[in-house]
Amino acid sequence: MNTPNPLWSRLVKAARLAPADKRDEAAPAGFSTRVAALAFASAEASFQAMLARLSWRALTVAALVMALSIAANFKPLLSSLDRDADTALNDPVGEWLNLS
């Protein structure tokens, strides 16, 4: 077992000999109302901050899904555009209208 520290023993003895604190321990008027109002205000602010953080995360996920879908469909999109360009060049009605 450890021997007690003499400095700690002196400090405890001095604390026991000190006079008791006679000051009023009651909270000031309106303190509990103010504390409750601040607690509810911070709870509302934290809910708004959480909602904003989740909104930014949802926007990030949506942007990633959009980028992945564009990347997955890029080749079919290009081939579709090429087919549309070929049919536009072989349009007999458009050629006839351009000649007249």
Rosetta blueprint (number, residue, H / E / L):
1 M L
2 N L
3 T L
4 P L
5 N L
6 P H
7 L H
8 W H
9 S H
10 R H
11 L H
12 V H
13 K H
14 A H
15 A H
16 R H
17 L H
18 A L
19 P L
20 A L
21 D L
22 K L
23 R L
24 D L
25 E L
26 A L
27 A L
28 P L
29 A L
30 G L
31 F H
32 S H
33 T H
34 R H
35 V H
36 A H
37 A H
38 L H
39 A H
40 F H
41 A H
42 S H
43 A H
44 E H
45 A H
46 S H
47 F H
48 Q H
49 A H
50 M H
51 L H
52 A H
53 R H
54 L H
55 S H
56 W H
57 R H
58 A H
59 L H
60 T H
61 V H
62 A H
63 A H
64 L H
65 V H
66 M H
67 A H
68 L H
69 S H
70 I H
71 A H
72 A H
73 N L
74 F H
75 K H
76 P H
77 L H
78 L H
79 S H
80 S H
81 L H
82 D H
83 R H
84 D H
85 A H
86 D H
87 T H
88 A H
89 L H
90 N L
91 D L
92 P H
93 V H
94 G H
95 E H
96 W H
97 L H
98 N H
99 L H
100 S L
